[in-house]
Structures are given as structure tokens and as C-alpha cells.
Amino acid sequence: MLTLKLLRENPEFVIEKLAKKHFDAREIVTRINELDANRRTLQVEIDNCNAEQKKAAAQIGSFMKAGQKAEAEAAKAEVAQMKAKAAELQAKSDANQAELDSIIVLLPNIPCDLVPEGRCAEDNVVVKRGNDIPELGPDALPHWELAKKLDIIDFDLGVKITGAGFPVYKGKGAKLQRALINFFLDCNTEAGYLEVEPPVMVNADSGFGTGQLPDKEGQMYHANLDDFYMVPTAEVPVTNIFRDVILKEGDFPQKMTAYTPCFRREAGSYGKDVRGLNRLHQFDKVEIVRVEKPEDSYAALDEMVAHVESIVNKLGLPYRILRLCGGDMSFTSAITYDFELYSAAQGRWLEISSVSNFESYQANRLKLRYKDSEGKTQLCHTLNGSSLALPRVVATLLENCQKDGKIIIPEALRPYTGFDVID
């Protein structure tokens, strides 16, 4: 959430910057500043009214002691009038604040200067590529056919039990999932991230804190009776560990990692992009989250990108890193780097990680602050990244590592799987 101070002091800056995300903010920013001015004017009137009420109330006792009953009754009537006026002003202030609260969250985060111009994924900038794309023979199969042939993932059984997008992993397929989770977590903890195991359901305050609510409620599974949401990513519960927290100078950096199943409705998804593991409603993911002082957050972002790249390199899979353009960025992000793996059997790139800096946008919603060296309270910066999401890693691993009908497990994973080949 953008701060009122920024919107009040630099409205044109906000409007200009949000245009890079192809978001027309002028009407909302104008209305926010009108409401903010009303809020401050009403507060002055409420304070003045309360002061007059207090002054009149003090006179009642003096009049009573002096035997001036008529004057005391007049003062009582004045106090009652002031109370009614104060209540009326407070009702106006509450309504004004409610409208202000409801529309300020409609503004997305401001993209940083490094974000390229562009409207869609085709305008994203490739900043790096790594590892060679394998040349598969004419008999190469896409991962959904390999999974069926090797009996390691059952998509039809998942449909029977739940529905499309909920596969069942079997035998070495299940072991591969567990191996990847442990491998990713070990890579993260060795890099200094503290492992946590958070809940996979969160309340509405947590969804609001990281920006999923009210922007993405249609993409989240909702347990209506308890008003809980299934997590779309571990980012939500892990970042909310710091909600309403004030850190000290010596508390930085905060680095955490977590594995959770993730749940996304993926409304409107259809066609070839949803075949097999390409797009699921439930999937496994390991996440990294950092909380930093503002002056350190971009160095932390570079470190996170390099860390995710190191994991992909250990798997030996062909990848590319993209800096997302303004039109393809998320609502909450100030800058995002996407990692994609090349699916040789499908002949296409598949996203497997997003690494983002949210600057103070989430922190303002979370009331996540720190005391600087001068004792002043400042907003922190938050960052997160997939490290990594499993489905498309598994898809590209199965496709790119197929040989003579078998899957050759990358060497770095073998201590975790306990086997070298799936056949």
C-alpha cells in the first residue's frame, strides 16, 4: 500500500510511475487526496469540539459551587449540544476514513526505475541464459505421457479424487517430489535462510498484509465458515510473521525459507498451457522471504536472484532470467525477475520462479517497521522468491532428462532420491 504522505506530497509522481504498469491512477489519487484533506479538517473540528466540551463541562462544577443553578443548567445543555456535534463529526470522519481505506488499496505498487516499458510478456527483457537446450530424438515424449508410461504421476486418479489440476504422485514420482523439496530447503538453509513450517491456511488480515486481498480473492480457495484462505504461496504466512512488528537495527537481515503446498483456483486457464503439470490447482513450492532495511533491499534482491540461479544450475536444466516489464508485473511488486526452464519436448519456456522486491508496499500494509540509528520508526522492505516451484521443474526434468524411455536423475538430486534412474 502506498503511503498517504507520498500521495499527498507527490501525486503527479505516483500517477506518472503507475502509468508504467498501464494503470491510470489520476482519478483515484485525486479522490484519495480529497478524502485525506477532509480527514484532517474533520479531525481539527473534532478536537476543537472536544476542547470546548471539556471547557464547558468544567464550568458546570464551578457554577454549582457558586449556587448558580441556571448557569449550570445552561452549561449542561451546551455540553450535550457539543457531544451531539462531536458524534456527528465523528460519524462523518469514520465514513470518510472507510472510503479512504477502501480506495487506497486499489493502487498498485510503484515500479522502480529498472523496470522496462512494456504491456505484456513479450515485452519482458531476457537478462541471462544458462545451460544448453538438449536435442531430443523424434521419439521424445511430453512429461504427461512420460508420467503415464512410467506410472509415476496419475492425472486421471487426481480427477477422480478431487478434479482437474490435482495430480496423484506415485512411487518414484512421489519420491522425486520429496527429494526436490528437501534439496531446495537444504540449498536455502545452507545460504543462511531459517527454515519455518507455517500454516497453510491464513486469515483475511494475512491476505491483506501481503496484497492478495482485496486484489486476488477470486484466485484463492476460501473456507467460508471460518473465513480462512488456503495459501497461494508460503510468502503469505511467512511474511505475516512480521505483521505489527518493530525490528531493531541489529535484527537485519531477516531470511526465512518454507515449504508449503500451494492452492490456486487459476480461474480462466485453459488449453495447452494447462496440460499435465503446466498449471495446477494444488502444487508444492519452497519459498524464500527476506526483510531488509530500505538501503539494503536491492543488494538483497541481487543476492536472491543469484541464489535461485545457483539451484537451477545444480540441476543442469536450461534456463533464462527475465526482468518483467511494467505491464506484466504483479500488483504488489516494485520489480520482478522471472526464471524460466526450457521444456524441450514441448518446445516452450515454463516459468518456475519469481523473485521480487516489494520495497515498503507490503510493509505499510503489515505495519512492519524498524527503529533506525536515530530512533526514528521507518518502514522495512520485503522481498520473496520461489526457490523453487516444483511442477514445472518436474515437467522439464522429465522431458529434458529422458533417454531411451528412461529418466536420468540429475547428479545433485541422487543423494535425495536414492536412485539414479526412473524406468
N, C-alpha and C positions, 0 to 999 in steps of 0.2 A: 504494500500500500504506500502510495506517495504521501509525503508529509504535507500538512497544511501550510507550514512555513514556506516550503518550496513553491507550492501552488499560489500562495499569496504574493510572494516576492518575485517569482519568475514565471508568470503564466504563459508568456509567449515562448519561453524556452521549452516548457513542457509540451505545448502544442506542436512546436516545430520538431522536437525529438520524437514524439509519438507518431508523427507522420511517417517516420521511417518504418514503423510497424504497420503502416497503412491504416492507422486509427485516427479518425477525425475527432479530436478532443475538445475543440473550441467550445461547443455548447455546454458540455459537462463542466469544463474548467470554469467557465463564466458563472454557471449556476452554483458551483462549489464556493466560489469567492463571494457571491451574493449571500449565500447561507452563512458563510464564515463571518461576514460583516454583520449580519443580523444577529448571529450568536453573541458576538462581542458587545453589540449595542444592548441586546436584551439583558446580558449579564450585568452591565453597568446599571441599567434600570432596576434590576432585581436587588443589587447591592444597595443602591440608594434607597429603595423602598424599605428594605430590611433595616437600614440605619435609621430612617425616620420612624419606623415602627418601634424600634428599640428605644429611641428618644422619647416617644410618646408614652410608651409603657413605663418608663422611669418616672415620668411626671405624675402618673396615677398615684403612686405611693406618697409623693410629696403633697399632692392635693388632699389626700385622705388624712394625712397627719395634721394638715392645716385646717381641717374641717371644711374644706371647700368641695362639698359633695357634687354640686352642679358641674364644676370644672373637672372633677374626677370622672363623672359620667360622660362628659364630652370627650375626654381623653380616651376613655374606653371605646367609645364609638369610633374615634379616629383610628385606634389600633385595629379594631375589627375591619374597618374600611381598608387599612393598609394590608392586613392579612389577605383579604379578598383580592386586592390588586396584585399582591405578590404571587398568590396562587395562580391568578390569570396569566401573569407574566411568565411564571414557571412552566405552565402548560404550553404556552407559545414557544418557549425555549426548548422544551422536550420534543415538541413536534418538529421544530427547526433542526434539532440535533439528529432526530431519527431520519429525516430526509437527507441530511448531510452524510450520515453514516451509510445510508443505502446507496448513494451515488458515488462516493469517493472510491469505493471498492470496484467500480466499473472501469476505472482507469488502469491499463496495464503498466508494467514497469517500463522505465525509460531505457532504450538500448544504449549501450556505451558506444564510444566513437569508433571502436574496432569493428563494429557490426557493418557488414557490407549492405549496400542498397539492393533491393530485390523484392519480388512479390511471392515467389513460390520456390519449391525445392530445386527447380532447375537453375535458380539464381544463386544457390549456395556455392561457396568457394572451397575448392579442394586445396588444403594446405599441405598435405603429405600423403604419400602412399608407401606401403611396405609389403614385402614378401611377394613371391611370384605366383601368378594365377596358374594353377595346374592345367595341363592339357589332357582332358579325359577322352577316353575312346568312345566310339559310337554306341557302345552298349551301356554307357553310364546312365544311372537312374537318378531321378529326383529323390529327396530324402523320404517322402511319404511312401514311395514304392520300395525303397530300401528297407524302411522300418517294417513294412508288412512282410517282405520277403524273409527278413532275418528274425521276425516275430519279437521285436523289441519295443515297439510303440503300437498301441491298438486304438485307432481313432474311432472305429465303429463301436467298440465297447464303451468308450467315453460318451458317445452319443446316447447309447442305451441307458447308462447310469445317470447322466446329467443332461447333456446336449452337446451341440457342436461347439468346439473350442475348449473341450475339457478332456484331453487325451489320457490314456492309461499307459504308463511306462512299465515294461515287464523285463524280468531277467537282467541281462546286461544293459538294457536301456535304462532301467531303474538305477543300476549301479553307476552308470555313466552320469546320470543326474546328480547322484550323491557325491561322486568324485569331483565333478566340476564345482559344486557348491563348496566343498572342503578346500579344493585347490584355490578358488578365488578368495575365500576367507583367509587362508594361510598367507597368500600373497599380500593381502591388505594388512593383516596384523604384523607381518614382518616389516611393513613400511610404516609402522607406528600407529595404526588405527586400532582403537579399543573396540573389541567385539561386544555387541549387545544383542539380546534377543527380545525384541519388543512385541507388544500385542499386534495382532493382525486385524483388529477392529479398533476404530477410533471414534471419538465423539465429534460433534459438529464444530466445537471450538478448535480442535486439532486440524480439521479440514480447512477451516477458515485461516488458521495461522500460517499454513504453507501455501495458501492460494488455490486449493482445489475447490473450495466453496467461497462465494457462490458461482464460480466460473464453470466448474466441471461436474456438478452434481448429476447431470444426465449420463455421465460416463462411469459413475460409481455405483456399486451394489449397496443398497440401503436396507438395513434391518429396521423396518418401520416401528415396531413395537417399542424397541429400546432406543431408537434414534441413533444407532451406531452405523458406521460406514466400514465396509471391507476395504483394506488399504490397497490403493493402486500401485504403491511403491513404498519401500521402507523409509524413504525420505520423510514421509508424513509423521509416523510415530517417533522416529529418531530425532528429527529437528524439533519436534514438540517437547522433547526432554528439556529444552532450554526455554520454553514458554514462561514468561513472567520471571525471568532470571536476570540478575545483575551480576556480571562477571567482574573480576579484578584484573588488573594489568598482567599479573603473573599467571593467569588462567589460560592464556593462549599459547599455541593453537589448541582448539578442541577438535579431535579427529576420531570419528566413530565409523564402524562398519557393522552391517547387519544382513543376515539372510532372512527373507520372508517369501512366502507365496504371495503373488500379487493378483488382484482381481480387477478386470476392466470390462465394461459392457461392450465397448467397441461398436456402438450403435452406428449403423450405416455402412459397415465394412462388408464388402462382397467381392466376388470374382477371384482371379488367380492370386491376388495378394493375400488371400486367407487360406490357401491350400496348406495342408499339413501343419507345420509348426510356425508358419509365417506370421499368423496373427491368432492369438488365443485369448480366451476369457480368464483363464487361470494359468499362471506360469510362475516359475521360480526365478528369483533375482537376488543378487548380492549388491548392496549399495554402500557407497562411502559418502559421509557427510562431514563438513568442516564448518566451524565458526571461527571467524578471524576479525582482527581489527581492520578497519577500512583500508589503511595504508598497506596492509599485507595481503589483501584478498586476491589481487591479480597474480602475484607471485605464487600464491597457493593454487590458483587455477592452473597455471602452467605446470606446477608440480603434479596436480591430479591428472592432467592430460598425459603427461609423460608416464605416470604410473599405470594408467589404463593401457597405454601403448605397450608397456613392458609386458603386461599379462598376455595381450594378443600375440606379441612376438614369441612368447614362450610356447604358445600353441602352434606357431608356424603358419597361421592362416593369412591369406591375402587380405589386406585392409586398406582403407583410406580414411583420412580425418578431414571433416568439413567444418568450416566456420559458417554457421547459419546466417542467412540474410534476414533483414528486418521482417519481411513478410512471412517467414517460415518459423519464426521464433515462438516460444511459448508465452503465455500471458504474463508470467511472473519473472521471466529471465531478463537479465541485462546483457548477457552474451552466452552463447551455447556452442560447444563443439560436439558434433556427432561422429561416432565411429561406425563404419560400415564394413562388413565382410562380403567378399565376392563369392556368390553361390555359383560354382562352375557348372553344375547340372542344370540350374535354372537360367543361367546367363544373366544374372542381375545382382545388384548390390542390396544387402539387407542390413538395416540399422541394428546395432547391438548395444550401443551405449550413447547416452547424452551426458555431457559434463558441463555444468552451468554455474555461473556466478549470479546470484540474485541481488548482490550489493545489500542495501538496507531494506529492500522491499518486503521480504518476509519478516525481517527483524522488527519492523514497525508494526506489523500485524501481531507478532508474537510478544511484543513488548520485551524484546531481548536486547539488553543494554550492557554497558560496562562503564566502570569508573576510570577515566583517563588519569594521567600523571598529575593533573591539576585538580583532580577530584570532581571534574565535571562528568555528568552522565551523557554517554553517546550511544547511538545505535550501532550494533555489530553488523558484520556482513556474514551472510550464509552462502554455502556452496554445496553442491552434491553431484554425484555421478554414478552411473551404472558401472558395476565392477565385478561381474557383468550380468546382463540378462541372458538366461540360458537357452530359450527356444531356438533362436536363430544361430546361436553358437553351435548348438547340436545339429541344426539343419546343415550348416556349411561344413561342419566337421564330417558328418556322414557323407555328404556329397563329394567334398574335395579329397577325402582320405580313402575313398573306395578304390579297391584294386582287386580284380578277378573275383568280384562278388563278395569281397570281404572289406571290413573297415579296419584300417591300420590306426591304432590309437597313438596320438602324439606322445613322444617320449616323456614330456613333462607330466603327463597325466597318468602314466603307467603305475607309479607308486600309489596312486589313489584308487585306480580301478582294480588293480590286482591282475589285470590281463592286458595283453598286447594287441589282441585282435578280436573283433566281433565277426563271427561266421555262423 
